[in-house]
Amino acid sequence: MKKYLLLIEDEKKWEEFKKLIDKDINTEIISLINKKIKKGGKSGK
């Protein structure tokens, strides 16, 4: 698996996200990606 750099420009949103996560950050990001894929991505298909 390739690893990518995650750039968060809004520090407040990043802090809120870190408070909300239950697992490690990588697992949470993978979960968010999977949810987005199931919804059909940006196009909403």
All heavy atoms as atom14 arrays in JSON, in Angstrom:
{
  "sequence": "MKKYLLLIEDEKKWEEFKKLIDKDINTEIISLINKKIKKGGKSGK",
  "atom14_mask": [
    [1, 1, 1, 1, 1, 1, 1, 1, 0, 0, 0, 0, 0, 0],
    [1, 1, 1, 1, 1, 1, 1, 1, 1, 0, 0, 0, 0, 0],
    [1, 1, 1, 1, 1, 1, 1, 1, 1, 0, 0, 0, 0, 0],
    [1, 1, 1, 1, 1, 1, 1, 1, 1, 1, 1, 1, 0, 0],
    [1, 1, 1, 1, 1, 1, 1, 1, 0, 0, 0, 0, 0, 0],
    [1, 1, 1, 1, 1, 1, 1, 1, 0, 0, 0, 0, 0, 0],
    [1, 1, 1, 1, 1, 1, 1, 1, 0, 0, 0, 0, 0, 0],
    [1, 1, 1, 1, 1, 1, 1, 1, 0, 0, 0, 0, 0, 0],
    [1, 1, 1, 1, 1, 1, 1, 1, 1, 0, 0, 0, 0, 0],
    [1, 1, 1, 1, 1, 1, 1, 1, 0, 0, 0, 0, 0, 0],
    [1, 1, 1, 1, 1, 1, 1, 1, 1, 0, 0, 0, 0, 0],
    [1, 1, 1, 1, 1, 1, 1, 1, 1, 0, 0, 0, 0, 0],
    [1, 1, 1, 1, 1, 1, 1, 1, 1, 0, 0, 0, 0, 0],
    [1, 1, 1, 1, 1, 1, 1, 1, 1, 1, 1, 1, 1, 1],
    [1, 1, 1, 1, 1, 1, 1, 1, 1, 0, 0, 0, 0, 0],
    [1, 1, 1, 1, 1, 1, 1, 1, 1, 0, 0, 0, 0, 0],
    [1, 1, 1, 1, 1, 1, 1, 1, 1, 1, 1, 0, 0, 0],
    [1, 1, 1, 1, 1, 1, 1, 1, 1, 0, 0, 0, 0, 0],
    [1, 1, 1, 1, 1, 1, 1, 1, 1, 0, 0, 0, 0, 0],
    [1, 1, 1, 1, 1, 1, 1, 1, 0, 0, 0, 0, 0, 0],
    [1, 1, 1, 1, 1, 1, 1, 1, 0, 0, 0, 0, 0, 0],
    [1, 1, 1, 1, 1, 1, 1, 1, 0, 0, 0, 0, 0, 0],
    [1, 1, 1, 1, 1, 1, 1, 1, 1, 0, 0, 0, 0, 0],
    [1, 1, 1, 1, 1, 1, 1, 1, 0, 0, 0, 0, 0, 0],
    [1, 1, 1, 1, 1, 1, 1, 1, 0, 0, 0, 0, 0, 0],
    [1, 1, 1, 1, 1, 1, 1, 1, 0, 0, 0, 0, 0, 0],
    [1, 1, 1, 1, 1, 1, 1, 0, 0, 0, 0, 0, 0, 0],
    [1, 1, 1, 1, 1, 1, 1, 1, 1, 0, 0, 0, 0, 0],
    [1, 1, 1, 1, 1, 1, 1, 1, 0, 0, 0, 0, 0, 0],
    [1, 1, 1, 1, 1, 1, 1, 1, 0, 0, 0, 0, 0, 0],
    [1, 1, 1, 1, 1, 1, 0, 0, 0, 0, 0, 0, 0, 0],
    [1, 1, 1, 1, 1, 1, 1, 1, 0, 0, 0, 0, 0, 0],
    [1, 1, 1, 1, 1, 1, 1, 1, 0, 0, 0, 0, 0, 0],
    [1, 1, 1, 1, 1, 1, 1, 1, 0, 0, 0, 0, 0, 0],
    [1, 1, 1, 1, 1, 1, 1, 1, 1, 0, 0, 0, 0, 0],
    [1, 1, 1, 1, 1, 1, 1, 1, 1, 0, 0, 0, 0, 0],
    [1, 1, 1, 1, 1, 1, 1, 1, 0, 0, 0, 0, 0, 0],
    [1, 1, 1, 1, 1, 1, 1, 1, 1, 0, 0, 0, 0, 0],
    [1, 1, 1, 1, 1, 1, 1, 1, 1, 0, 0, 0, 0, 0],
    [1, 1, 1, 1, 0, 0, 0, 0, 0, 0, 0, 0, 0, 0],
    [1, 1, 1, 1, 0, 0, 0, 0, 0, 0, 0, 0, 0, 0],
    [1, 1, 1, 1, 1, 1, 1, 1, 1, 0, 0, 0, 0, 0],
    [1, 1, 1, 1, 1, 1, 0, 0, 0, 0, 0, 0, 0, 0],
    [1, 1, 1, 1, 0, 0, 0, 0, 0, 0, 0, 0, 0, 0],
    [1, 1, 1, 1, 1, 1, 1, 1, 1, 0, 0, 0, 0, 0]
  ],
  "atom14_positions": [
    [[0.85, -1.18, 0.0], [0.0, 0.0, 0.0], [0.89, 1.24, 0.0], [1.84, 1.33, 0.76], [-0.9, 0.0, 1.24], [-1.75, 1.2, 1.38], [-2.62, 1.18, 2.95], [-4.23, 1.61, 2.41], [0.0, 0.0, 0.0], [0.0, 0.0, 0.0], [0.0, 0.0, 0.0], [0.0, 0.0, 0.0], [0.0, 0.0, 0.0], [0.0, 0.0, 0.0]],
    [[0.54, 2.18, -0.87], [1.29, 3.42, -0.93], [0.8, 4.34, 0.17], [-0.36, 4.3, 0.57], [1.11, 4.1, -2.28], [1.73, 3.33, -3.41], [1.57, 4.08, -4.7], [2.2, 3.29, -5.82], [2.06, 3.97, -7.1], [0.0, 0.0, 0.0], [0.0, 0.0, 0.0], [0.0, 0.0, 0.0], [0.0, 0.0, 0.0], [0.0, 0.0, 0.0]],
    [[1.68, 5.18, 0.65], [1.31, 6.17, 1.66], [1.38, 7.55, 1.04], [2.22, 7.82, 0.2], [2.24, 6.08, 2.86], [2.09, 4.76, 3.58], [2.93, 4.72, 4.83], [2.71, 3.39, 5.52], [3.38, 3.3, 6.77], [0.0, 0.0, 0.0], [0.0, 0.0, 0.0], [0.0, 0.0, 0.0], [0.0, 0.0, 0.0], [0.0, 0.0, 0.0]],
    [[0.46, 8.39, 1.45], [0.38, 9.74, 0.9], [0.42, 10.76, 2.03], [-0.02, 10.49, 3.13], [-0.92, 9.9, 0.11], [-0.99, 8.99, -1.09], [-1.59, 7.74, -0.99], [-0.44, 9.37, -2.29], [-1.65, 6.9, -2.09], [-0.48, 8.54, -3.38], [-1.09, 7.3, -3.29], [-1.13, 6.47, -4.36], [0.0, 0.0, 0.0], [0.0, 0.0, 0.0]],
    [[0.9, 11.94, 1.69], [0.93, 13.04, 2.64], [-0.45, 13.69, 2.68], [-1.03, 13.99, 1.65], [1.97, 14.07, 2.21], [2.04, 15.35, 3.04], [2.48, 15.03, 4.46], [2.99, 16.33, 2.4], [0.0, 0.0, 0.0], [0.0, 0.0, 0.0], [0.0, 0.0, 0.0], [0.0, 0.0, 0.0], [0.0, 0.0, 0.0], [0.0, 0.0, 0.0]],
    [[-0.97, 13.87, 3.86], [-2.27, 14.52, 4.03], [-2.01, 15.95, 4.47], [-1.37, 16.2, 5.49], [-3.08, 13.77, 5.1], [-4.45, 14.34, 5.42], [-5.36, 14.24, 4.21], [-5.06, 13.6, 6.59], [0.0, 0.0, 0.0], [0.0, 0.0, 0.0], [0.0, 0.0, 0.0], [0.0, 0.0, 0.0], [0.0, 0.0, 0.0], [0.0, 0.0, 0.0]],
    [[-2.51, 16.89, 3.68], [-2.33, 18.3, 3.99], [-3.65, 18.89, 4.45], [-4.63, 18.89, 3.72], [-1.84, 19.05, 2.75], [-1.68, 20.57, 2.91], [-0.64, 20.89, 3.96], [-1.31, 21.19, 1.59], [0.0, 0.0, 0.0], [0.0, 0.0, 0.0], [0.0, 0.0, 0.0], [0.0, 0.0, 0.0], [0.0, 0.0, 0.0], [0.0, 0.0, 0.0]],
    [[-3.69, 19.34, 5.69], [-4.88, 19.96, 6.26], [-4.56, 21.44, 6.46], [-3.67, 21.78, 7.24], [-5.27, 19.32, 7.61], [-5.41, 17.81, 7.5], [-6.52, 19.96, 8.16], [-6.53, 17.34, 6.62], [0.0, 0.0, 0.0], [0.0, 0.0, 0.0], [0.0, 0.0, 0.0], [0.0, 0.0, 0.0], [0.0, 0.0, 0.0], [0.0, 0.0, 0.0]],
    [[-5.29, 22.29, 5.76], [-5.02, 23.72, 5.85], [-5.74, 24.39, 7.0], [-5.29, 25.4, 7.51], [-5.39, 24.39, 4.52], [-4.49, 23.93, 3.39], [-4.84, 24.6, 2.08], [-5.81, 25.37, 2.03], [-4.14, 24.32, 1.1], [0.0, 0.0, 0.0], [0.0, 0.0, 0.0], [0.0, 0.0, 0.0], [0.0, 0.0, 0.0], [0.0, 0.0, 0.0]],
    [[-6.86, 23.84, 7.43], [-7.66, 24.45, 8.5], [-7.33, 23.75, 9.82], [-7.76, 22.64, 10.07], [-9.14, 24.31, 8.17], [-10.02, 25.1, 9.14], [-9.65, 25.23, 10.32], [-11.08, 25.56, 8.7], [0.0, 0.0, 0.0], [0.0, 0.0, 0.0], [0.0, 0.0, 0.0], [0.0, 0.0, 0.0], [0.0, 0.0, 0.0], [0.0, 0.0, 0.0]],
    [[-6.53, 24.41, 10.64], [-6.07, 23.82, 11.9], [-7.23, 23.49, 12.85], [-7.2, 22.49, 13.55], [-5.08, 24.75, 12.6], [-3.75, 24.87, 11.9], [-2.93, 23.59, 11.97], [-3.03, 22.85, 12.97], [-2.19, 23.32, 11.0], [0.0, 0.0, 0.0], [0.0, 0.0, 0.0], [0.0, 0.0, 0.0], [0.0, 0.0, 0.0], [0.0, 0.0, 0.0]],
    [[-8.26, 24.34, 12.88], [-9.4, 24.1, 13.77], [-10.14, 22.82, 13.37], [-10.5, 22.02, 14.22], [-10.35, 25.29, 13.76], [-9.78, 26.51, 14.45], [-10.75, 27.67, 14.43], [-10.13, 28.9, 15.07], [-11.04, 30.05, 15.02], [0.0, 0.0, 0.0], [0.0, 0.0, 0.0], [0.0, 0.0, 0.0], [0.0, 0.0, 0.0], [0.0, 0.0, 0.0]],
    [[-10.37, 22.65, 12.06], [-11.04, 21.44, 11.6], [-10.2, 20.21, 11.9], [-10.72, 19.15, 12.26], [-11.34, 21.53, 10.1], [-12.47, 22.46, 9.8], [-12.81, 22.45, 8.33], [-13.94, 23.43, 8.07], [-14.28, 23.48, 6.65], [0.0, 0.0, 0.0], [0.0, 0.0, 0.0], [0.0, 0.0, 0.0], [0.0, 0.0, 0.0], [0.0, 0.0, 0.0]],
    [[-8.89, 20.32, 11.75], [-7.99, 19.2, 12.03], [-8.07, 18.81, 13.51], [-8.14, 17.63, 13.84], [-6.57, 19.56, 11.63], [-5.57, 18.51, 11.96], [-4.53, 18.61, 12.83], [-5.51, 17.18, 11.44], [-3.83, 17.43, 12.87], [-4.41, 16.53, 12.03], [-6.29, 16.46, 10.53], [-4.07, 15.21, 11.74], [-5.94, 15.16, 10.25], [-4.85, 14.55, 10.85]],
    [[-8.07, 19.78, 14.39], [-8.17, 19.51, 15.82], [-9.5, 18.82, 16.15], [-9.54, 17.88, 16.94], [-8.01, 20.79, 16.64], [-6.6, 21.35, 16.63], [-5.57, 20.4, 17.21], [-5.87, 19.68, 18.18], [-4.44, 20.37, 16.67], [0.0, 0.0, 0.0], [0.0, 0.0, 0.0], [0.0, 0.0, 0.0], [0.0, 0.0, 0.0], [0.0, 0.0, 0.0]],
    [[-10.59, 19.3, 15.55], [-11.9, 18.69, 15.77], [-11.91, 17.24, 15.28], [-12.44, 16.36, 15.95], [-12.99, 19.48, 15.05], [-13.29, 20.81, 15.71], [-14.31, 21.61, 14.93], [-15.17, 21.0, 14.26], [-14.26, 22.85, 15.0], [0.0, 0.0, 0.0], [0.0, 0.0, 0.0], [0.0, 0.0, 0.0], [0.0, 0.0, 0.0], [0.0, 0.0, 0.0]],
    [[-11.31, 17.01, 14.11], [-11.25, 15.66, 13.55], [-10.47, 14.73, 14.47], [-10.89, 13.6, 14.74], [-10.62, 15.69, 12.15], [-10.49, 14.33, 11.53], [-11.6, 13.68, 11.05], [-9.25, 13.72, 11.42], [-11.48, 12.42, 10.47], [-9.13, 12.47, 10.85], [-10.24, 11.81, 10.37], [0.0, 0.0, 0.0], [0.0, 0.0, 0.0], [0.0, 0.0, 0.0]],
    [[-9.33, 15.21, 14.98], [-8.52, 14.37, 15.87], [-9.28, 14.0, 17.15], [-9.1, 12.91, 17.67], [-7.2, 15.07, 16.22], [-6.23, 15.11, 15.06], [-4.82, 15.44, 15.48], [-4.68, 16.77, 16.15], [-3.3, 17.15, 16.46], [0.0, 0.0, 0.0], [0.0, 0.0, 0.0], [0.0, 0.0, 0.0], [0.0, 0.0, 0.0], [0.0, 0.0, 0.0]],
    [[-10.14, 14.89, 17.63], [-10.94, 14.6, 18.82], [-12.01, 13.56, 18.53], [-12.39, 12.79, 19.41], [-11.59, 15.87, 19.34], [-10.62, 16.85, 19.95], [-11.34, 18.12, 20.38], [-10.36, 19.19, 20.81], [-11.02, 20.46, 21.1], [0.0, 0.0, 0.0], [0.0, 0.0, 0.0], [0.0, 0.0, 0.0], [0.0, 0.0, 0.0], [0.0, 0.0, 0.0]],
    [[-12.52, 13.54, 17.29], [-13.62, 12.65, 16.92], [-13.19, 11.22, 16.6], [-13.99, 10.3, 16.72], [-14.36, 13.21, 15.7], [-15.13, 14.5, 15.93], [-15.69, 15.01, 14.61], [-16.26, 14.28, 16.93], [0.0, 0.0, 0.0], [0.0, 0.0, 0.0], [0.0, 0.0, 0.0], [0.0, 0.0, 0.0], [0.0, 0.0, 0.0], [0.0, 0.0, 0.0]],
    [[-11.94, 11.03, 16.2], [-11.54, 9.7, 15.75], [-11.43, 8.72, 16.9], [-11.04, 9.07, 18.01], [-10.22, 9.74, 14.94], [-9.07, 10.31, 15.76], [-10.4, 10.53, 13.66], [-7.74, 10.26, 15.05], [0.0, 0.0, 0.0], [0.0, 0.0, 0.0], [0.0, 0.0, 0.0], [0.0, 0.0, 0.0], [0.0, 0.0, 0.0], [0.0, 0.0, 0.0]],
    [[-11.82, 7.47, 16.61], [-11.78, 6.42, 17.62], [-10.5, 5.59, 17.51], [-10.02, 5.06, 18.49], [-12.97, 5.46, 17.44], [-14.3, 6.17, 17.66], [-14.34, 7.06, 18.53], [-15.27, 5.81, 16.98], [0.0, 0.0, 0.0], [0.0, 0.0, 0.0], [0.0, 0.0, 0.0], [0.0, 0.0, 0.0], [0.0, 0.0, 0.0], [0.0, 0.0, 0.0]],
    [[-9.99, 5.46, 16.3], [-8.82, 4.62, 16.04], [-7.67, 5.52, 15.64], [-7.7, 6.72, 15.84], [-9.16, 3.63, 14.93], [-10.4, 2.81, 15.23], [-10.89, 2.12, 13.99], [-12.31, 1.62, 14.23], [-13.08, 1.52, 13.03], [0.0, 0.0, 0.0], [0.0, 0.0, 0.0], [0.0, 0.0, 0.0], [0.0, 0.0, 0.0], [0.0, 0.0, 0.0]],
    [[-6.65, 4.92, 15.03], [-5.55, 5.75, 14.55], [-5.99, 6.52, 13.3], [-6.99, 6.2, 12.67], [-4.32, 4.89, 14.25], [-4.56, 3.92, 13.11], [-5.22, 2.88, 13.35], [-4.12, 4.21, 12.0], [0.0, 0.0, 0.0], [0.0, 0.0, 0.0], [0.0, 0.0, 0.0], [0.0, 0.0, 0.0], [0.0, 0.0, 0.0], [0.0, 0.0, 0.0]],
    [[-5.27, 7.55, 12.96], [-5.66, 8.44, 11.88], [-5.75, 7.7, 10.55], [-6.69, 7.92, 9.78], [-4.68, 9.63, 11.8], [-4.89, 10.52, 13.03], [-4.86, 10.42, 10.52], [-3.9, 11.63, 13.19], [0.0, 0.0, 0.0], [0.0, 0.0, 0.0], [0.0, 0.0, 0.0], [0.0, 0.0, 0.0], [0.0, 0.0, 0.0], [0.0, 0.0, 0.0]],
    [[-4.8, 6.82, 10.25], [-4.83, 6.09, 8.98], [-6.1, 5.27, 8.84], [-6.73, 5.26, 7.78], [-3.61, 5.18, 8.84], [-2.34, 5.95, 8.58], [-2.37, 7.04, 8.02], [-1.23, 5.4, 9.0], [0.0, 0.0, 0.0], [0.0, 0.0, 0.0], [0.0, 0.0, 0.0], [0.0, 0.0, 0.0], [0.0, 0.0, 0.0], [0.0, 0.0, 0.0]],
    [[-6.5, 4.58, 9.9], [-7.72, 3.77, 9.86], [-8.94, 4.64, 9.62], [-9.83, 4.29, 8.86], [-7.87, 2.98, 11.17], [-6.69, 2.19, 11.37], [-9.07, 2.07, 11.14], [0.0, 0.0, 0.0], [0.0, 0.0, 0.0], [0.0, 0.0, 0.0], [0.0, 0.0, 0.0], [0.0, 0.0, 0.0], [0.0, 0.0, 0.0], [0.0, 0.0, 0.0]],
    [[-8.99, 5.79, 10.26], [-10.12, 6.7, 10.1], [-10.18, 7.23, 8.67], [-11.26, 7.34, 8.09], [-10.03, 7.86, 11.09], [-10.29, 7.44, 12.51], [-11.74, 7.02, 12.76], [-12.65, 7.47, 12.04], [-11.95, 6.23, 13.68], [0.0, 0.0, 0.0], [0.0, 0.0, 0.0], [0.0, 0.0, 0.0], [0.0, 0.0, 0.0], [0.0, 0.0, 0.0]],
    [[-9.04, 7.57, 8.1], [-9.01, 8.09, 6.74], [-9.45, 7.02, 5.75], [-10.23, 7.29, 4.84], [-7.61, 8.65, 6.39], [-7.36, 9.91, 7.23], [-7.49, 8.94, 4.89], [-5.96, 10.44, 7.16], [0.0, 0.0, 0.0], [0.0, 0.0, 0.0], [0.0, 0.0, 0.0], [0.0, 0.0, 0.0], [0.0, 0.0, 0.0], [0.0, 0.0, 0.0]],
    [[-8.99, 5.79, 5.93], [-9.41, 4.68, 5.08], [-10.92, 4.49, 5.18], [-11.61, 4.28, 4.18], [-8.67, 3.37, 5.45], [-7.17, 3.5, 5.18], [-9.26, 2.18, 4.71], [-6.8, 3.64, 3.74], [0.0, 0.0, 0.0], [0.0, 0.0, 0.0], [0.0, 0.0, 0.0], [0.0, 0.0, 0.0], [0.0, 0.0, 0.0], [0.0, 0.0, 0.0]],
    [[-11.46, 4.6, 6.39], [-12.9, 4.48, 6.59], [-13.66, 5.58, 5.84], [-14.67, 5.32, 5.2], [-13.21, 4.54, 8.09], [-14.58, 4.54, 8.31], [0.0, 0.0, 0.0], [0.0, 0.0, 0.0], [0.0, 0.0, 0.0], [0.0, 0.0, 0.0], [0.0, 0.0, 0.0], [0.0, 0.0, 0.0], [0.0, 0.0, 0.0], [0.0, 0.0, 0.0]],
    [[-13.16, 6.81, 5.91], [-13.8, 7.92, 5.2], [-13.74, 7.7, 3.69], [-14.7, 7.98, 2.98], [-13.11, 9.24, 5.56], [-13.36, 9.75, 6.98], [-12.43, 10.94, 7.28], [-14.79, 10.15, 7.17], [0.0, 0.0, 0.0], [0.0, 0.0, 0.0], [0.0, 0.0, 0.0], [0.0, 0.0, 0.0], [0.0, 0.0, 0.0], [0.0, 0.0, 0.0]],
    [[-12.61, 7.2, 3.2], [-12.46, 6.92, 1.77], [-13.47, 5.85, 1.34], [-14.14, 5.99, 0.32], [-11.02, 6.49, 1.44], [-10.07, 7.69, 1.59], [-10.92, 5.88, 0.04], [-8.61, 7.34, 1.55], [0.0, 0.0, 0.0], [0.0, 0.0, 0.0], [0.0, 0.0, 0.0], [0.0, 0.0, 0.0], [0.0, 0.0, 0.0], [0.0, 0.0, 0.0]],
    [[-13.58, 4.79, 2.15], [-14.52, 3.72, 1.82], [-15.96, 4.22, 1.78], [-16.74, 3.84, 0.92], [-14.38, 2.56, 2.8], [-13.13, 1.76, 2.56], [-12.62, 1.71, 1.44], [-12.61, 1.14, 3.6], [0.0, 0.0, 0.0], [0.0, 0.0, 0.0], [0.0, 0.0, 0.0], [0.0, 0.0, 0.0], [0.0, 0.0, 0.0], [0.0, 0.0, 0.0]],
    [[-16.33, 5.09, 2.74], [-17.67, 5.66, 2.75], [-17.93, 6.48, 1.49], [-19.0, 6.42, 0.9], [-17.88, 6.53, 3.99], [-18.02, 5.76, 5.27], [-18.17, 6.71, 6.44], [-18.09, 5.96, 7.76], [-18.13, 6.89, 8.91], [0.0, 0.0, 0.0], [0.0, 0.0, 0.0], [0.0, 0.0, 0.0], [0.0, 0.0, 0.0], [0.0, 0.0, 0.0]],
    [[-16.92, 7.25, 1.09], [-17.04, 8.1, -0.1], [-17.2, 7.24, -1.35], [-18.01, 7.54, -2.22], [-15.81, 9.0, -0.2], [-15.9, 10.05, -1.26], [-16.91, 11.1, -0.88], [-16.78, 12.3, -1.76], [-17.71, 13.36, -1.41], [0.0, 0.0, 0.0], [0.0, 0.0, 0.0], [0.0, 0.0, 0.0], [0.0, 0.0, 0.0], [0.0, 0.0, 0.0]],
    [[-16.44, 6.14, -1.43], [-16.52, 5.25, -2.58], [-17.91, 4.62, -2.67], [-18.5, 4.53, -3.75], [-15.43, 4.15, -2.49], [-14.06, 4.78, -2.72], [-15.69, 3.04, -3.48], [-12.9, 3.85, -2.4], [0.0, 0.0, 0.0], [0.0, 0.0, 0.0], [0.0, 0.0, 0.0], [0.0, 0.0, 0.0], [0.0, 0.0, 0.0], [0.0, 0.0, 0.0]],
    [[-18.46, 4.2, -1.53], [-19.78, 3.58, -1.51], [-20.86, 4.57, -1.94], [-21.85, 4.19, -2.56], [-20.1, 3.04, -0.12], [-19.3, 1.8, 0.21], [-19.59, 1.31, 1.61], [-18.69, 0.13, 1.95], [-18.86, -0.3, 3.33], [0.0, 0.0, 0.0], [0.0, 0.0, 0.0], [0.0, 0.0, 0.0], [0.0, 0.0, 0.0], [0.0, 0.0, 0.0]],
    [[-20.67, 5.86, -1.63], [-21.64, 6.88, -2.02], [-21.51, 7.25, -3.49], [-22.39, 7.87, -4.05], [-21.47, 8.14, -1.18], [-21.94, 7.99, 0.25], [-21.79, 9.32, 0.98], [-22.25, 9.21, 2.42], [-22.08, 10.47, 3.13], [0.0, 0.0, 0.0], [0.0, 0.0, 0.0], [0.0, 0.0, 0.0], [0.0, 0.0, 0.0], [0.0, 0.0, 0.0]],
    [[-20.38, 6.91, -4.11], [-20.2, 7.22, -5.52], [-19.28, 8.39, -5.79], [-19.28, 8.95, -6.88], [0.0, 0.0, 0.0], [0.0, 0.0, 0.0], [0.0, 0.0, 0.0], [0.0, 0.0, 0.0], [0.0, 0.0, 0.0], [0.0, 0.0, 0.0], [0.0, 0.0, 0.0], [0.0, 0.0, 0.0], [0.0, 0.0, 0.0], [0.0, 0.0, 0.0]],
    [[-18.51, 8.81, -4.81], [-17.54, 9.86, -5.04], [-18.18, 11.24, -5.19], [-19.27, 11.48, -4.73], [0.0, 0.0, 0.0], [0.0, 0.0, 0.0], [0.0, 0.0, 0.0], [0.0, 0.0, 0.0], [0.0, 0.0, 0.0], [0.0, 0.0, 0.0], [0.0, 0.0, 0.0], [0.0, 0.0, 0.0], [0.0, 0.0, 0.0], [0.0, 0.0, 0.0]],
    [[-17.47, 12.12, -5.88], [-17.91, 13.51, -6.03], [-19.17, 13.63, -6.87], [-19.98, 14.49, -6.65], [-16.81, 14.34, -6.69], [-15.67, 14.64, -5.78], [-14.69, 15.57, -6.46], [-13.57, 15.97, -5.53], [-12.63, 16.87, -6.17], [0.0, 0.0, 0.0], [0.0, 0.0, 0.0], [0.0, 0.0, 0.0], [0.0, 0.0, 0.0], [0.0, 0.0, 0.0]],
    [[-19.32, 12.78, -7.88], [-20.44, 12.93, -8.79], [-21.77, 12.49, -8.18], [-22.82, 12.81, -8.69], [-20.19, 12.12, -10.08], [-20.08, 10.75, -9.77], [0.0, 0.0, 0.0], [0.0, 0.0, 0.0], [0.0, 0.0, 0.0], [0.0, 0.0, 0.0], [0.0, 0.0, 0.0], [0.0, 0.0, 0.0], [0.0, 0.0, 0.0], [0.0, 0.0, 0.0]],
    [[-21.71, 11.7, -7.09], [-22.93, 11.27, -6.42], [-23.67, 10.17, -7.13], [-24.83, 9.92, -6.89], [0.0, 0.0, 0.0], [0.0, 0.0, 0.0], [0.0, 0.0, 0.0], [0.0, 0.0, 0.0], [0.0, 0.0, 0.0], [0.0, 0.0, 0.0], [0.0, 0.0, 0.0], [0.0, 0.0, 0.0], [0.0, 0.0, 0.0], [0.0, 0.0, 0.0]],
    [[-22.99, 9.49, -8.04], [-23.61, 8.39, -8.81], [-23.76, 7.14, -7.98], [-23.06, 6.88, -7.08], [-22.79, 8.06, -10.05], [-22.83, 9.2, -11.05], [-22.02, 8.84, -12.26], [-22.01, 9.97, -13.27], [-21.17, 9.7, -14.39], [0.0, 0.0, 0.0], [0.0, 0.0, 0.0], [0.0, 0.0, 0.0], [0.0, 0.0, 0.0], [0.0, 0.0, 0.0]]
  ]
}
